[in-house]
Amino acid sequence: MTRPPLHRRRPFLAGLLRQLPLLAVIVAVGVGLAMVAFEHWRRGLVVMGVALVVAAVLRLLLPVRRVGFLAVRSRPVDVVLLAGVGVAVVAVALAIPADAGTVPLLPPSPR
């Protein structure tokens, strides 16, 4: 006699395992946000952008039953949007000059 599949024996555990790709992406984005909060904004944005590109790759490669809530729309739309936003975030983070954070907001007033 064969055992029933995991989603019948333990539906909560099966549902939790199905969300592991999304959890990995959320953790990576959280690490990026923490880096931004601790004033490493360029590295943090790169980490968040790479996490979105990884999410696109996971959405492209994993079957629907394993991808969980990373599957929001159709596969091509999800992959294009995730990869596009990830590449755009990385490009913007790397395109901003390194000394842009030291530019004063107001010019010094003449005396």
Phi and psi restraints in degrees (value plus and minus 20) as a CYANA .aco file:
   2 THR   PHI    -111.3   -71.3
   2 THR   PSI     132.2   172.2
   3 ARG   PHI     -98.7   -58.7
   3 ARG   PSI     127.7   167.7
   4 PRO   PHI     -88.0   -48.0
   4 PRO   PSI     137.8   177.8
   5 PRO   PHI     -84.0   -44.0
   5 PRO   PSI     142.6   182.6
   6 LEU   PHI     -79.6   -39.6
   6 LEU   PSI     -56.5   -16.5
   7 HIS   PHI     -88.2   -48.2
   7 HIS   PSI     -35.2     4.8
   8 ARG   PHI    -114.1   -74.1
   8 ARG   PSI     -54.7   -14.7
   9 ARG   PHI     -96.0   -56.0
   9 ARG   PSI     -65.9   -25.9
  10 ARG   PHI    -158.5  -118.5
  10 ARG   PSI      64.1   104.1
  11 PRO   PHI     -85.1   -45.1
  11 PRO   PSI     -53.4   -13.4
  12 PHE   PHI     -85.8   -45.8
  12 PHE   PSI     -65.3   -25.3
  13 LEU   PHI     -84.7   -44.7
  13 LEU   PSI     -60.7   -20.7
  14 ALA   PHI     -84.1   -44.1
  14 ALA   PSI     -60.9   -20.9
  15 GLY   PHI     -86.2   -46.2
  15 GLY   PSI     -57.2   -17.2
  16 LEU   PHI     -87.0   -47.0
  16 LEU   PSI     -62.7   -22.7
  17 LEU   PHI     -84.7   -44.7
  17 LEU   PSI     -51.3   -11.3
  18 ARG   PHI     -87.3   -47.3
  18 ARG   PSI     -44.6    -4.6
  19 GLN   PHI    -114.1   -74.1
  19 GLN   PSI     -15.4    24.6
  20 LEU   PHI     -79.9   -39.9
  20 LEU   PSI     -60.1   -20.1
  21 PRO   PHI     -80.6   -40.6
  21 PRO   PSI     -62.5   -22.5
  22 LEU   PHI     -84.9   -44.9
  22 LEU   PSI     -60.6   -20.6
  23 LEU   PHI     -81.8   -41.8
  23 LEU   PSI     -61.0   -21.0
  24 ALA   PHI     -82.8   -42.8
  24 ALA   PSI     -61.4   -21.4
  25 VAL   PHI     -87.5   -47.5
  25 VAL   PSI     -62.1   -22.1
  26 ILE   PHI     -84.2   -44.2
  26 ILE   PSI     -59.8   -19.8
  27 VAL   PHI     -84.4   -44.4
  27 VAL   PSI     -62.7   -22.7
  28 ALA   PHI     -84.7   -44.7
  28 ALA   PSI     -61.1   -21.1
  29 VAL   PHI     -85.8   -45.8
  29 VAL   PSI     -58.3   -18.3
  30 GLY   PHI     -82.7   -42.7
  30 GLY   PSI     -59.9   -19.9
  31 VAL   PHI     -83.2   -43.2
  31 VAL   PSI     -61.9   -21.9
  32 GLY   PHI     -82.6   -42.6
  32 GLY   PSI     -62.1   -22.1
  33 LEU   PHI     -84.3   -44.3
  33 LEU   PSI     -58.5   -18.5
  34 ALA   PHI     -84.4   -44.4
  34 ALA   PSI     -58.7   -18.7
  35 MET   PHI     -84.4   -44.4
  35 MET   PSI     -59.8   -19.8
  36 VAL   PHI     -84.0   -44.0
  36 VAL   PSI     -61.3   -21.3
  37 ALA   PHI     -84.8   -44.8
  37 ALA   PSI     -50.5   -10.5
  38 PHE   PHI    -116.4   -76.4
  38 PHE   PSI       7.6    47.6
  39 GLU   PHI      46.9    86.9
  39 GLU   PSI       7.7    47.7
  40 HIS   PHI    -132.3   -92.3
  40 HIS   PSI      41.8    81.8
  41 TRP   PHI     -86.6   -46.6
  41 TRP   PSI     -57.1   -17.1
  42 ARG   PHI     -87.1   -47.1
  42 ARG   PSI     -67.6   -27.6
  43 ARG   PHI     -83.7   -43.7
  43 ARG   PSI     -59.7   -19.7
  44 GLY   PHI     -83.2   -43.2
  44 GLY   PSI     -62.1   -22.1
  45 LEU   PHI     -87.1   -47.1
  45 LEU   PSI     -56.2   -16.2
  46 VAL   PHI     -85.4   -45.4
  46 VAL   PSI     -61.3   -21.3
  47 VAL   PHI     -82.1   -42.1
  47 VAL   PSI     -62.9   -22.9
  48 MET   PHI     -86.2   -46.2
  48 MET   PSI     -60.9   -20.9
  49 GLY   PHI     -84.4   -44.4
  49 GLY   PSI     -62.4   -22.4
  50 VAL   PHI     -85.5   -45.5
  50 VAL   PSI     -56.4   -16.4
  51 ALA   PHI     -81.9   -41.9
  51 ALA   PSI     -59.1   -19.1
  52 LEU   PHI     -88.5   -48.5
  52 LEU   PSI     -57.0   -17.0
  53 VAL   PHI     -86.6   -46.6
  53 VAL   PSI     -59.8   -19.8
  54 VAL   PHI     -82.9   -42.9
  54 VAL   PSI     -59.1   -19.1
  55 ALA   PHI     -81.3   -41.3
  55 ALA   PSI     -59.0   -19.0
  56 ALA   PHI     -84.4   -44.4
  56 ALA   PSI     -61.4   -21.4
  57 VAL   PHI     -86.1   -46.1
  57 VAL   PSI     -62.2   -22.2
  58 LEU   PHI     -81.5   -41.5
  58 LEU   PSI     -62.6   -22.6
  59 ARG   PHI     -84.3   -44.3
  59 ARG   PSI     -54.6   -14.6
  60 LEU   PHI     -92.7   -52.7
  60 LEU   PSI     -59.3   -19.3
  61 LEU   PHI    -112.7   -72.7
  61 LEU   PSI     -53.0   -13.0
  62 LEU   PHI    -101.3   -61.3
  62 LEU   PSI     125.2   165.2
  63 PRO   PHI     -90.2   -50.2
  63 PRO   PSI     141.5   181.5
  64 VAL   PHI     -79.0   -39.0
  64 VAL   PSI     -56.8   -16.8
  65 ARG   PHI     -91.8   -51.8
  65 ARG   PSI     -34.3     5.7
  66 ARG   PHI    -127.4   -87.4
  66 ARG   PSI     -31.8     8.2
  67 VAL   PHI    -106.4   -66.4
  67 VAL   PSI     -39.9     0.1
  68 GLY   PHI      46.2    86.2
  68 GLY   PSI    -158.5  -118.5
  69 PHE   PHI     -99.3   -59.3
  69 PHE   PSI     -16.4    23.6
  70 LEU   PHI     -89.3   -49.3
  70 LEU   PSI     -40.7    -0.7
  71 ALA   PHI    -107.6   -67.6
  71 ALA   PSI      81.3   121.3
  72 VAL   PHI    -128.1   -88.1
  72 VAL   PSI     -68.8   -28.8
  73 ARG   PHI    -136.0   -96.0
  73 ARG   PSI    -177.9  -137.9
  74 SER   PHI     -89.7   -49.7
  74 SER   PSI     139.1   179.1
  75 ARG   PHI     -78.3   -38.3
  75 ARG   PSI     -67.6   -27.6
  76 PRO   PHI     -82.1   -42.1
  76 PRO   PSI     -59.2   -19.2
  77 VAL   PHI     -86.7   -46.7
  77 VAL   PSI     -64.8   -24.8
  78 ASP   PHI     -79.8   -39.8
  78 ASP   PSI     -66.3   -26.3
  79 VAL   PHI     -85.0   -45.0
  79 VAL   PSI     -65.4   -25.4
  80 VAL   PHI     -84.4   -44.4
  80 VAL   PSI     -63.9   -23.9
  81 LEU   PHI     -88.0   -48.0
  81 LEU   PSI     -65.7   -25.7
  82 LEU   PHI     -84.0   -44.0
  82 LEU   PSI     -66.6   -26.6
  83 ALA   PHI     -87.5   -47.5
  83 ALA   PSI     -60.1   -20.1
  84 GLY   PHI     -84.0   -44.0
  84 GLY   PSI     -65.7   -25.7
  85 VAL   PHI     -87.4   -47.4
  85 VAL   PSI     -59.4   -19.4
  86 GLY   PHI     -82.8   -42.8
  86 GLY   PSI     -65.5   -25.5
  87 VAL   PHI     -86.2   -46.2
  87 VAL   PSI     -58.4   -18.4
  88 ALA   PHI     -84.6   -44.6
  88 ALA   PSI     -61.8   -21.8
  89 VAL   PHI     -84.2   -44.2
  89 VAL   PSI     -63.6   -23.6
  90 VAL   PHI     -85.2   -45.2
  90 VAL   PSI     -62.3   -22.3
  91 ALA   PHI     -83.8   -43.8
  91 ALA   PSI     -62.8   -22.8
  92 VAL   PHI     -86.2   -46.2
  92 VAL   PSI     -61.7   -21.7
  93 ALA   PHI     -82.6   -42.6
  93 ALA   PSI     -58.0   -18.0
  94 LEU   PHI    -103.9   -63.9
  94 LEU   PSI     -38.4     1.6
  95 ALA   PHI    -103.9   -63.9
  95 ALA   PSI     -42.4    -2.4
  96 ILE   PHI     -92.9   -52.9
  96 ILE   PSI     109.6   149.6
  97 PRO   PHI     -80.1   -40.1
  97 PRO   PSI     131.0   171.0
  98 ALA   PHI     -85.1   -45.1
  98 ALA   PSI     -51.2   -11.2
  99 ASP   PHI    -111.7   -71.7
  99 ASP   PSI      -9.1    30.9
 100 ALA   PHI     -87.2   -47.2
 100 ALA   PSI     -46.8    -6.8
 101 GLY   PHI     -95.1   -55.1
 101 GLY   PSI     -34.3     5.7
 102 THR   PHI    -119.1   -79.1
 102 THR   PSI     -19.2    20.8
 103 VAL   PHI     -92.8   -52.8
 103 VAL   PSI     106.2   146.2
 104 PRO   PHI     -87.6   -47.6
 104 PRO   PSI     126.5   166.5
 105 LEU   PHI     -91.8   -51.8
 105 LEU   PSI     -57.0   -17.0
 106 LEU   PHI    -138.2   -98.2
 106 LEU   PSI     116.9   156.9
 107 PRO   PHI     -89.2   -49.2
 107 PRO   PSI     135.0   175.0
 108 PRO   PHI     -84.2   -44.2
 108 PRO   PSI     121.2   161.2
 109 SER   PHI    -100.1   -60.1
 109 SER   PSI     120.3   160.3
 110 PRO   PHI     -90.4   -50.4
 110 PRO   PSI     126.1   166.1
